[in-house]
Amino acid sequence: MFGSVSTPDLSSITDEDKNHVYDPSEDTFLLLDTLEHDSQLIVSKKPTLILEIGCGSGIVSVFSAKVLDAHSPAFIMCTDINKHAANVAQRVSQTNGQSLEIVVTDLVMGFGDQISNKVDLLIFNPPYVVTPSNEVGTKDLSAAWAGGVDGREVTNRLLPKISDILAEGGLFYLVAIKENKIEDIKQILNKQGLTMTVVLTRRSGPELLSTLRFEKIESRVADLPV
Ligand SMILES: C[S@@+](CC[C@H](N)C(=O)[O-])C[C@H]1O[C@@H](n2cnc3c(N)ncnc32)[C@H](O)[C@@H]1O
């Protein structure tokens, strides 16, 4: 039932684009493999709203659209702090016949509380590289990797909001490296009632990359006394 999903066509990305926008790399492809690995689970959630933060070229959002396509088409939104990424993602989505709603904003700021408890599938391949703090917060290509202390400075601003963003039963996929202190991320999100599973782990040069899946537990209607 769940055949392999083809990698999106990236032929519309030019060499000039690659000077401004993150070129899909090992971390990106680990995330695609993760979404494909979890496709049965994702489809079973019947997601109606998907949000990717930091879409870069748009490859991950387009791929998630393809995972769901035949089963349950969803509305897919993505954000990026880098305006060049929005242009490239728009082009990549058109080349692949998919529709994305792309917003240039910091994390999810542009949405206010409109997305509270509404997102069924949240995805973030963040800037996770450990760098000096003063390298964090640009709006150009370096925003793709500069993560500051523990490579967590951008991710840390999002973590407190995850439970509020996700719908009940919603899934959050996050790319992380060992230096990001995965156990600590797990503790933070456990406190919000989310469970964590490490889906895939792969070494890429010096990086030990993992994809983490968090699930917001569905609240059950309490049994009423008879
Ligand atoms: C590692 S790249 C991932 C790009 C793409 N999702 C992929 O997997 O190939 C991280 C992306 O996050 C974006 N980004 C960094 N900080 C951000 C922020 N505060 N808000 C939104 N996007 C951000 C970067 O511009 C970059 O496109």
PDBQT file of the ligand as one rigid body, heavy atoms in Angstrom, charges set to zero:
ROOT
HETATM    1  C1  LIG A 301      19.160  23.023   8.015  1.00  0.00    +0.000 C 
HETATM    2  S1  LIG A 301      18.245  24.115   6.994  1.00  0.00    +0.000 S 
HETATM    3  C2  LIG A 301      16.926  23.005   6.497  1.00  0.00    +0.000 C 
HETATM    4  C3  LIG A 301      16.278  23.398   5.172  1.00  0.00    +0.000 C 
HETATM    5  C4  LIG A 301      15.316  22.342   4.630  1.00  0.00    +0.000 C 
HETATM    6  N1  LIG A 301      14.194  22.165   5.512  1.00  0.00    +0.000 N 
HETATM    7  C5  LIG A 301      16.038  21.041   4.436  1.00  0.00    +0.000 C 
HETATM    8  O1  LIG A 301      15.807  20.104   5.257  1.00  0.00    +0.000 OA
HETATM    9  O2  LIG A 301      16.827  20.933   3.492  1.00  0.00    +0.000 OA
HETATM   10  C6  LIG A 301      17.430  25.181   8.203  1.00  0.00    +0.000 C 
HETATM   11  C7  LIG A 301      16.449  26.168   7.617  1.00  0.00    +0.000 C 
HETATM   12  O3  LIG A 301      15.850  26.897   8.699  1.00  0.00    +0.000 OA
HETATM   13  C8  LIG A 301      15.769  28.254   8.359  1.00  0.00    +0.000 C 
HETATM   14  N2  LIG A 301      15.723  29.022   9.622  1.00  0.00    +0.000 N 
HETATM   15  C9  LIG A 301      16.728  29.310  10.473  1.00  0.00    +0.000 A 
HETATM   16  N3  LIG A 301      16.285  30.016  11.513  1.00  0.00    +0.000 NA
HETATM   17  C10 LIG A 301      14.957  30.186  11.323  1.00  0.00    +0.000 A 
HETATM   18  C11 LIG A 301      13.938  30.854  12.064  1.00  0.00    +0.000 A 
HETATM   19  N4  LIG A 301      14.199  31.491  13.206  1.00  0.00    +0.000 N 
HETATM   20  N5  LIG A 301      12.679  30.841  11.567  1.00  0.00    +0.000 NA
HETATM   21  C12 LIG A 301      12.390  30.219  10.388  1.00  0.00    +0.000 A 
HETATM   22  N6  LIG A 301      13.321  29.583   9.659  1.00  0.00    +0.000 NA
HETATM   23  C13 LIG A 301      14.590  29.559  10.105  1.00  0.00    +0.000 A 
HETATM   24  C14 LIG A 301      17.008  28.509   7.525  1.00  0.00    +0.000 C 
HETATM   25  O4  LIG A 301      16.898  29.694   6.747  1.00  0.00    +0.000 OA
HETATM   26  C15 LIG A 301      17.075  27.215   6.710  1.00  0.00    +0.000 C 
HETATM   27  O5  LIG A 301      16.338  27.329   5.516  1.00  0.00    +0.000 OA
ENDROOT
TORSDOF 0
